[in-house]
């Protein structure tokens, strides 16, 4: 999960880079889900989040090009330059979820989001 703040003058460049990152991630074996979300700020900048879910850490490492999580593709591609601030966090699930569990979780999340107006 990457969260960050993009300056107003960098939003268009970030959107292009985010789309490229999504397309690249979606080509890799082991990706279960990836999406970018944004919240527009009053100054024209954006708060952004990039979430990806991988089958296992090995699949994530393959996409990143190594196990050094401090130097992810975000930094290698130069896209960190568009951020006022960003943070990357990698989490490993306690359990491996099967496809049916993931689909049920997505349905529950969608129901919850619609019940709270999201």
BELTASUL-V763986 format. One line per field, one symbol per residue. phi: phi as a letter, one per 20 degrees, with the letter a starting at -180 (. if undefined). A space follows every 50 residues. Layout:
# BELTASUL-V763986
phi->???
This chain:
# BELTASUL-V763986
phi->.dcaddfgfdffffgfffffffffffeefofebbadcbcfefenfbecbd dcddgaffffggffnqeeffcfggffenfffeefbbbdcdddffceefgf fffffffffffffffdne
